[in-house]
């Protein structure tokens, strides 16, 4: 299927504004923070989990109570967490945002949503490009679903379990998008209003602010945008809370410091069933993919300074 350039461009805009909100939700909690909690009243969550299945379920528990920074803390050992935090401040890492397929678009999304007169401009763009184009957008979703599965099949960076999981995700999201009223004018206007307000509440303007805040504070700052994204998805019939609540994790095999965890959940009325790898580090369990991706997000270590050249012995004085 060949997709017209204009349709692809329109779909990318929709993805950046609408589907991008879903991607925030994949690693974000579902309710606003508890405003009654006193700073310093709650002890930091431990790094890692007690069991392999808890390496998954603990993360989901953090997401459901809106503890985004706790997700990053539980997902990584203390030493790796500290290195990623430091790399955030220099702009060298954006993990765990790099877990999202559209992480490169985040600075641009923030800039567009917080620009002067953003709501009016985005509404005009929606009206011009997407309003009333539900059928074309649904057709585009079908084509992009096929393209996504072909891409996964030929790219070598994914293992068999990742491919199996991602294909299920693509099928579920493509099926949802093919039924969702993506070009509905009223929903489009309300979606833009919610996202602009959510982005404004983050206090973030772009990538420089994420570096200034660092990982912990940066993830906390992004919560209002997630909340707006969740509300947007509800307008189009996709419930994030239901997906998080449906997830079940079960340890199916342990061999030394490695384990397999079966993970099942429902996304857009589709049942997802996959297996994730967990590893034990210093007595605590972590998801292997998260450790690998966090390490990969870091800049290479600085080369060691060459050892000082040994001074040549002085020639003996002439007699």
C-alpha positions as CSV (number, residue, x, y, z in Angstrom):
1,X,0.0,0.0,0.0
2,X,1.4,3.3,-1.0
3,X,0.4,6.1,1.3
4,X,0.2,9.7,-0.2
5,X,2.7,12.1,1.1
6,X,0.0,14.4,2.5
7,X,-1.7,11.6,4.3
8,X,1.7,10.5,5.8
9,X,2.4,14.0,6.9
10,X,-1.1,14.4,8.5
11,X,-0.7,11.0,10.2
12,X,2.7,12.0,11.7
13,X,1.1,15.1,13.1
14,X,-1.7,13.0,14.7
15,X,0.8,10.5,16.0
16,X,2.9,13.3,17.6
17,X,-0.1,14.8,19.3
18,X,-2.5,11.9,19.9
19,X,-0.7,8.6,19.8
20,X,2.3,10.3,21.4
21,X,0.1,10.8,24.4
22,X,-0.4,7.0,24.6
23,X,3.4,6.5,24.6
24,X,3.7,8.8,27.6
25,X,1.1,6.6,29.3
26,X,3.1,3.5,28.7
27,X,5.7,4.6,31.2
28,X,3.6,7.0,33.2
29,X,1.1,6.8,36.1
30,X,-2.6,7.3,35.9
31,X,-3.5,9.8,38.7
32,X,-2.1,13.1,39.8
33,X,0.4,13.2,42.7
34,X,-0.9,13.2,46.2
35,X,-0.8,16.9,47.0
36,X,-1.3,16.2,50.7
37,X,2.0,14.3,51.0
38,X,4.7,16.1,52.9
39,X,8.1,16.4,51.3
40,X,10.5,13.9,52.8
41,X,7.7,12.0,54.6
42,X,8.0,8.9,52.4
43,X,11.2,6.9,52.3
44,X,12.7,6.3,48.8
45,X,11.6,3.1,47.2
46,X,14.3,0.4,47.0
47,X,16.2,-0.3,43.8
48,X,15.1,-3.5,42.2
49,X,12.5,-6.0,43.3
50,X,12.4,-9.0,45.6
51,X,11.3,-11.5,42.9
52,X,11.4,-11.7,39.1
53,X,7.6,-11.1,38.6
54,X,7.8,-8.2,41.1
55,X,10.3,-6.6,38.7
56,X,7.3,-6.0,36.5
57,X,4.4,-5.7,39.0
58,X,6.3,-3.2,41.2
59,X,6.8,-0.9,38.2
60,X,3.1,-1.1,37.3
61,X,2.3,-0.3,41.0
62,X,4.4,2.9,40.7
63,X,2.7,3.9,37.5
64,X,-0.7,3.5,38.9
65,X,0.1,5.8,41.9
66,X,1.8,8.3,39.7
67,X,5.3,7.8,41.0
68,X,7.2,8.2,37.7
69,X,10.5,8.8,39.4
70,X,10.1,5.7,41.4
71,X,9.7,3.7,38.2
72,X,13.2,4.8,37.1
73,X,14.6,4.1,40.6
74,X,13.1,0.6,40.9
75,X,14.1,-0.3,37.3
76,X,17.8,0.3,37.8
77,X,20.5,-0.6,40.4
78,X,21.7,2.3,42.4
79,X,25.0,2.8,40.5
80,X,23.4,2.7,37.1
81,X,20.6,5.0,38.3
82,X,23.2,7.6,39.4
83,X,25.0,7.4,36.1
84,X,21.8,7.9,34.1
85,X,20.8,10.8,36.4
86,X,24.2,12.5,35.7
87,X,23.9,11.9,32.0
88,X,20.4,13.5,32.0
89,X,22.0,16.7,33.3
90,X,24.5,16.9,30.5
91,X,21.9,16.0,27.9
92,X,23.6,12.7,27.0
93,X,20.8,10.4,28.1
94,X,17.0,10.5,28.2
95,X,16.3,7.1,29.5
96,X,13.6,5.9,30.2
97,X,12.0,8.3,27.6
98,X,14.1,6.4,25.1
99,X,11.9,3.4,25.7
100,X,9.3,5.2,23.7
101,X,9.2,4.9,19.8
102,X,8.7,8.7,19.5
103,X,11.2,9.9,22.2
104,X,13.1,12.0,19.6
105,X,9.9,14.0,19.1
106,X,9.4,14.9,22.8
107,X,11.4,18.2,22.7
108,X,9.5,19.3,19.5
109,X,6.2,18.2,21.0
110,X,6.9,20.3,24.2
111,X,7.9,23.3,22.0
112,X,4.8,23.1,19.9
113,X,2.4,22.7,22.8
114,X,4.0,25.6,24.9
115,X,4.6,28.0,22.0
116,X,2.8,31.4,22.1
117,X,-0.8,31.0,20.9
118,X,-0.2,27.3,20.6
119,X,-3.9,26.2,21.0
120,X,-5.1,28.5,18.2
121,X,-2.3,27.5,15.9
122,X,-2.7,23.8,16.5
123,X,-6.5,24.0,16.1
124,X,-6.0,25.7,12.8
125,X,-3.6,23.0,11.7
126,X,-6.0,20.3,12.8
127,X,-8.9,21.9,11.0
128,X,-6.9,22.3,7.8
129,X,-5.2,18.8,7.7
130,X,-7.2,16.4,9.8
131,X,-10.7,17.5,10.6
132,X,-13.2,15.2,8.9
133,X,-10.5,12.9,7.7
134,X,-11.4,9.9,9.9
135,X,-11.6,7.4,7.0
136,X,-8.2,8.5,5.5
137,X,-6.6,8.4,9.0
138,X,-8.0,4.9,9.7
139,X,-6.7,3.7,6.3
140,X,-3.3,5.2,7.2
141,X,-3.3,3.4,10.5
142,X,-3.9,0.1,8.7
143,X,-1.0,0.8,6.4
144,X,1.3,1.9,9.2
145,X,0.4,-1.3,11.1
146,X,1.5,-3.4,8.2
147,X,4.7,-1.3,7.8
148,X,5.5,-1.6,11.5
149,X,5.3,-5.4,11.4
150,X,7.5,-5.5,8.3
151,X,10.0,-3.2,10.0
152,X,10.2,-5.5,13.0
153,X,10.7,-8.5,10.9
154,X,13.8,-7.1,9.1
155,X,15.5,-5.2,11.9
156,X,18.2,-7.1,13.8
157,X,18.0,-5.0,16.9
158,X,15.0,-6.9,18.4
159,X,15.1,-10.4,19.8
160,X,12.4,-13.0,19.1
161,X,10.5,-12.2,22.3
162,X,10.6,-8.5,21.7
163,X,9.3,-9.0,18.1
164,X,6.5,-11.2,19.4
165,X,5.5,-8.6,21.9
166,X,5.7,-5.6,19.6
167,X,3.7,-7.3,16.9
168,X,0.9,-7.8,19.4
169,X,1.1,-4.1,20.4
170,X,1.0,-3.0,16.7
171,X,-2.0,-5.2,16.0
172,X,-3.8,-3.9,19.0
173,X,-3.1,-0.2,18.4
174,X,-3.7,-0.5,14.6
175,X,-7.1,-2.1,15.3
176,X,-8.0,0.6,17.8
177,X,-6.9,3.4,15.4
178,X,-8.9,1.9,12.6
179,X,-12.1,2.3,14.6
180,X,-11.4,5.5,16.5
181,X,-13.0,8.8,15.4
182,X,-9.5,10.3,14.7
183,X,-10.8,13.1,12.5
184,X,-13.7,14.2,14.7
185,X,-13.6,18.0,15.0
186,X,-15.0,18.2,18.5
187,X,-12.6,15.6,19.9
188,X,-9.7,17.2,18.1
189,X,-10.4,20.6,19.6
190,X,-10.8,19.1,23.1
191,X,-7.6,17.0,22.7
192,X,-5.5,20.0,21.7
193,X,-6.9,22.0,24.7
194,X,-6.1,19.2,27.1
195,X,-2.6,18.7,25.7
196,X,-1.7,22.4,25.6
197,X,-2.8,22.8,29.2
198,X,-1.0,19.7,30.3
199,X,2.2,20.8,28.6
200,X,2.0,24.3,30.1
201,X,1.6,22.8,33.6
202,X,4.9,20.8,33.2
203,X,6.8,24.1,33.2
204,X,9.0,22.5,30.4
205,X,9.8,24.3,27.2
206,X,12.2,21.8,25.6
207,X,15.2,19.6,26.0
208,X,17.2,22.2,27.9
209,X,14.7,22.1,30.8
210,X,15.0,18.4,31.0
211,X,18.8,18.7,31.3
212,X,18.4,21.4,34.0
213,X,16.1,19.3,36.1
214,X,17.7,15.9,35.7
215,X,16.0,12.6,35.4
216,X,14.2,12.5,38.8
217,X,12.7,16.0,38.6
218,X,12.3,15.8,34.9
219,X,10.1,12.7,35.0
220,X,8.0,14.3,37.8
221,X,7.5,17.4,35.7
222,X,6.2,15.4,32.8
223,X,3.3,14.0,34.8
224,X,0.7,16.7,33.8
225,X,1.3,16.0,30.2
226,X,0.7,12.3,30.8
227,X,-2.5,13.1,32.6
228,X,-3.7,15.2,29.6
229,X,-2.7,12.3,27.3
230,X,-4.7,9.9,29.3
231,X,-7.7,12.1,29.0
232,X,-7.2,12.5,25.3
233,X,-7.1,8.8,24.8
234,X,-10.3,8.3,26.8
235,X,-12.0,10.7,24.3
236,X,-11.1,8.2,21.5
237,X,-12.1,5.1,23.4
238,X,-8.7,3.9,24.8
239,X,-8.5,3.4,28.6
240,X,-5.0,3.5,30.0
241,X,-6.2,2.7,33.6
242,X,-7.9,-0.4,32.4
243,X,-4.7,-1.6,30.6
244,X,-2.6,-1.0,33.7
245,X,-5.1,-2.7,36.0
246,X,-5.3,-5.7,33.7
247,X,-1.6,-6.6,33.8
248,X,-0.5,-9.8,35.4
249,X,3.1,-11.1,35.9
250,X,4.1,-14.6,36.7
251,X,7.6,-16.1,37.1
252,X,7.8,-19.1,34.9
253,X,11.5,-20.1,35.1
254,X,14.5,-19.2,37.3
255,X,18.0,-20.3,36.4
256,X,20.6,-18.8,38.7
257,X,20.6,-15.0,38.2
258,X,18.2,-15.1,35.2
259,X,14.5,-15.6,35.0
260,X,11.6,-15.6,32.6
261,X,8.4,-13.7,33.5
262,X,5.1,-14.2,31.7
263,X,3.3,-10.9,31.3
264,X,-0.4,-10.7,30.3
265,X,-2.6,-7.6,29.9
266,X,-5.4,-6.2,27.8
267,X,-4.8,-3.3,25.4
268,X,-7.7,-1.9,23.3
269,X,-9.7,-5.0,23.9
270,X,-6.9,-7.2,22.6
271,X,-5.1,-9.7,24.9
272,X,-1.4,-9.3,25.0
273,X,0.7,-12.3,26.2
274,X,4.5,-12.1,26.3
275,X,7.6,-13.2,28.2
276,X,10.1,-10.8,29.6
277,X,13.7,-11.5,30.9
278,X,14.7,-10.6,34.4
279,X,18.2,-10.6,35.9
280,X,19.4,-10.5,39.5
281,X,22.0,-7.9,40.4
282,X,23.3,-7.6,44.0
283,X,20.4,-9.7,45.2
284,X,17.6,-7.7,43.5
285,X,15.7,-8.4,40.3
286,X,15.5,-6.1,37.3
287,X,14.1,-6.3,33.7
288,X,17.0,-7.2,31.5
289,X,15.9,-5.0,28.6
290,X,15.7,-1.9,30.9
291,X,19.3,-2.5,32.1
292,X,20.6,-2.9,28.6
293,X,18.8,0.1,27.3
294,X,19.8,2.3,30.2
295,X,23.4,1.3,29.7
296,X,23.1,1.9,25.9
297,X,21.7,5.4,26.5
298,X,24.9,6.5,28.3
299,X,27.8,8.2,26.6
300,X,31.0,6.1,26.1
301,X,33.4,6.4,29.0
302,X,36.1,9.0,28.7
303,X,39.4,7.5,27.5
304,X,42.0,7.1,30.1
305,X,44.8,9.6,30.0
306,X,47.9,7.9,28.6
307,X,50.4,6.9,31.3
308,X,53.2,9.4,31.7
309,X,56.2,8.3,29.6
310,X,59.0,7.0,31.7
311,X,61.8,9.4,31.8
312,X,64.9,8.1,30.0
313,X,67.8,7.7,32.3
314,X,70.4,10.4,31.9
315,X,73.5,9.4,30.1
316,X,76.5,9.0,32.5
317,X,78.6,12.1,32.7
318,X,81.7,12.0,30.6
319,X,84.9,11.2,32.4
